[in-house]
Amino acid sequence: MSSSLSRRSALGIGAAAVVGAGVSGPAEAAPSGTRGIRKVYEREKAKAGGLWRTHIAAVDSAGVLRPIVEDDADHVTNGYSVQKLAVATAVMDKIDRGLLSLGTKLDLPADIILGGSGIYHLHRVWGDQITVANFLTAMLLVSDNTAVRMCGRVVPALEINEILAAKGFVHTRVEPVANPNRFFLGTTTPREMHDLLWRLATKTLLKPESCDFLLSVTRWLNGYHDGVRRVMSSRERERVATKYGADFNSLGESRHEVGIMFGVNGSPLLTYAMFADGLGDPENYGATHPAVEAHAKIGRALMNSLPAAPAATARSAAPRTLPKPFHPVNGG
């Protein structure tokens, strides 16, 4: 287990998405294919510095999921806000078992509010009755930290860990504290996060409708764009489910991003789980952080590697998930 200790007192502070520039476009990306991806990854990792632990895998021409990058992929690391995917999985598991519903309502009292990333702390007044669907969406789309505490009210820390263990995860855990309904976001490994992502994409992690709910949120265009999805069109972004996490500890800054890329026909084709610790540029949670710049370059190379036409992915037996297309609405 990682020996680094977070200096944050709040739960898993994820970086807010700050739009930035400085990443080259598709024309400057590396060639597609396994070698091209590895070349881009190694180059960008070296430029960003720090300690990287990564697992990237893609479906080959025969429809078999194969690793492309395995860089210390079993290292146990602080997941920070990436762990919110695991927390959401535990909540949805309880929904699948009929012990909770997306429509279950809880109050949002002032004494539960956390700062950092999210939206609830911006309200200035509290006392709302909000649904489980509401705070799960806030937690995954804008990495809301208060939403983590709301999750703990319906699935306590020890129960979250029991659910994750039952699903076969060995190292993906939250860290309990004295209050059974509160926790730090805990640890995972790149390989276990890849496993969670692939099972989510193939709808074997939870009931299919529960997987669809989590995918619909993590693929939506109002989510995080500074990293992997930065140099992409809106249609390309709709094909990527992603979750970002950032914090700092005794090693330095941490910048993580994990996700799934889908083909144009909705077939899951690729997973990425990139965890980087010991980085510089402290307190820069925007798009110009070197590791986030690296994520953007790697993300473009990953998207370039995917088949351009549905026929090229026909051999994949995984369930398909097509997003609800984005269309602007001018009020009314």
N, C-alpha and C positions, 0 to 999 in steps of 0.2 A: 504494500500500500504506500502511496505517496506520503513522504514525510513533511511536505510543505503545509503550512498552516495559514488559512485565510486571515487577513487582518480586518475583514468586514464583520460587523456585529449583526447585520441584517441577513435575511435569507437570500442566498444565491443571486446577487445583484447582476442582472444581465444588462449589457450595454444598450442604450437607446439607439435606434436607427437614425444616423445623421447622414444626410446625403452629401457626398463628396465627389471629387474628381481625381484625375491622376492615374487612371488605369486605361491601358490601351484597348482599342476595340477589337472586334473579331478578326480583322485583317492581320493583326499582329500576333494572334494566338498561335500556339504551336500546332504542328500537324496532328490530325486525329489519330486514334489507334493507341494500343497499349504502350508502345515505346514513346510515343509523343506525350502521353499523359505522365509517364514516369519522368521524362525529361523536364517537363514543365514543373512537376511537383518538386523534384530535387533542386532545380534552379531557384524557384520561389522560396523554398524552405531555407536555402543558404542565404538568400538576400534578406529575409526577415529575421534570421537568427533564432535563438531560443532552442527549446527542447520539444521536438515534434513527435507525436505518437499518432499514427494514422492507419486507417483501413479503408481502402477504396476497392470496390468490386463491380463487375459489369457482366451482363449476359452476353455470351459469345454467339457466334453464328448458328450454333446447334441448340441454343436456348438454355445453356448451362451457365449458372452464375459462377464466375471465377474471379479470384483476387487479382487486382492490378498492382496495388501498393499495399504492402504489409510492413509497416515501419514501427517496430516496438508495439505491435497492435494489442498485446495482452497486458500492457502496463496499466496498473490501477491508478486513476487520476481523479482529481476533483472535477466533476462535470459542470459545476456552476449551473447556469440557467439551461444548459442542454438537458439537465436532469428533469426539467419540467415535463419532458416527454414521458419519462418513466412515471412521474407522479400522475400525469393524465391517464396513463395506461392503467394504473391501479384504480383510479376513480371509475373509469369506463368498465373495468372488470366487475366492480361492484354493481354497476348498472346492468351489465349483462346477466348477473345473477339475481336480478329483481329486487335488490336491497336498497336501491336508490334509483332516481330517474333524472334525465336532463332537465325536467321541469320542476324538480324539488327546489323550494325557495328557502333561502337563509337571509337573515338581516345582515347588513354591512355596517357594524358599529364603528365609531371613531377610534376606539382603542385597539382595533385590529389593523389599522392602516400602516403600511410600510412605504417608505420613499424609494428612490432609485427608479428603475424602469417600470413603466406601466402607466395607467390612467386614473386609477381610483384615488390616488393621493392628490390629484389635481382638482378634485371636485369641490374642495373647501367646506362642503357640508356633507354629512353622511346620515345614514339611517334607512337607506333603500332596502327593499326586499328584492333580491336578485336570484336568478335561477343558477343551477349548476352549469347549464349550458353557457350562461353569461360569463361566469368567472373562468371556466375552462377556455373559452374563446379569448378572453383578455390575457390569460396566462400564456397561451401559445402564440397569439398573433402579435402582441406587444410586450411579451415577457413580463406581465404584471406580477410584482412581488407580493402584494396583498392577496392575490388570487391563490398563492401557495398556502397561505394561512387558511383561506376558505376551504381549500382541498383538505387540509388537516382536520377540519371540523367534521368532515363527512367520512374521511378515511384516516384514522390516526397513524402515526409514524410506524409503529410496530406492525400494523396491519398492511401498510404499504409494502414493507419489507417482506412480509409473509407472502403477499401476492406475487411480488417479483421473484422470490425464491421458487414458488410453485410453477412459475412460467419458465424456470430453468436458468434464470440469471444468478450468477454466483457472486459477482462483485458490484452489481448495480444496486445500490442501497441509498436510502436517505439516512441522515444521522440524527437519531432521537435526542431530545433534550428533556429537562424535568417536566415540562408541560407535555402531556401525551399527544396533544393536538398540534404541537409545533415541532419543527425539525429544521436542521440545516440540509442543504440539497444533496450532499454526500458524493459518492464516488461511482465510477463506471470504468469500462475499458473501451477502446475503439472497436474491438471485435464484438463485444456484447451490444454496443450501440448499433453496429451494423446489423446484428441479428434482430434487434428490436425493430429497426427500420424495415428490413426485408420482410419480416413477418407482418408488419403493419401493411406494407404495400401489397403483399399476397393474401391479405385478409385472413391470416391464421393466428394472429396475436390476440384478437378479440373477435366478437361477432362481426360479420361483414358490415352491418350498418354502423357499428361503433368505429371500425376502422375508417369507414367513409367519412364520419364526422370529424375525426382527428385530421385526416388528409385534407378535407375541405378547408379547414382553418389554416393548416401549415402551408398550403399551396396558394392562399389568397394573396392578391396583389397589394393589399395594405400592410403586409408583413415586412420582414427584414430584407433590405435590398443592398446593404453596403458591401456584402461579401460575395458569395458564390453567384448570386443573381444580378450583380450590379450591371454587367455589360451584356444585357439580354433585352430582347423585345418583350412586350407585355405577353405575347403568346408563348414565348419561351419561358418566361417566369411562371406562367400557369402550369408548366410541366415540371416544376421543381417544388417539392415540399422541403422546407428547411427550418432549422432551429439554431439560434446563435447563443453563445454564452460568453461572458467576460467577467473577470475579477482580477485580483492581485493577491499574491501571497509572499512568503519569504524568499521564493526564487525570483520573483519579478512579476511582470504582467502576464495574464493568461487570456488567450483569445481562441475560442473553439467554434466550430460550425459543423453540423451534421445534417444529412438530408438524403432525399431520394429523387432521382430523375426518371421521368416517364417518356415513352415514345409518343409520337403524334396520335397514335391509336389508343393511348391510355395504358399500355403495358409498362410495368416497372422494368427499367433496364439497368439502373446503376444506383449504388449507394456510396456515400462518402461520410467518413467520420474522422474529422481532423481536430486534434487537440494540441495546442501549443502553449507551453509554459516557459518561464524564465525569459520573457521578452522585455524589451525596453519600451521607450515612449510612454511613460506612466501618465495616467489620467487622460489619455487620448482614446475615447471610446467611439470615435468617428471613422469615416471611410478612409482616412489618410494613415491610419495605423499600419505599420509595415506588414503585420500578419494578415490584416483584413485586405490590404492590397494584394497579398499573395493569394488569399481565398478567391478574390475576383479573377485573377489570372488563371488559377487552376479551374475555377468554375467554368470559364469560357472554353477552356480546353476540353473539359468533360462534356459540355454540351455539343461541341464540335465533333466529338467522337461518336455521338449517337446516330443511328440510322435516320436518314431524312424522310423515308417513306414507310407507311404502314406495312407494306409487303415484306420489308426487310426484317420485321420483327414477328412475323406470323408464327414462327416456331415456338415462341414463348408461350408456355401453358399457364402463366400466372394470370389471375383475374385482372381485368382492365378497369381503370378508373378515369373517366373523363371529367375534367373540371367544369363547373358552371362558368361559361365565358363571361368575362368582364365587359360591361357596357356602361358608359357614363350616363348619369341621370341628372337632369337639370331642374330638380325640385318638382313642384306641382302636386 
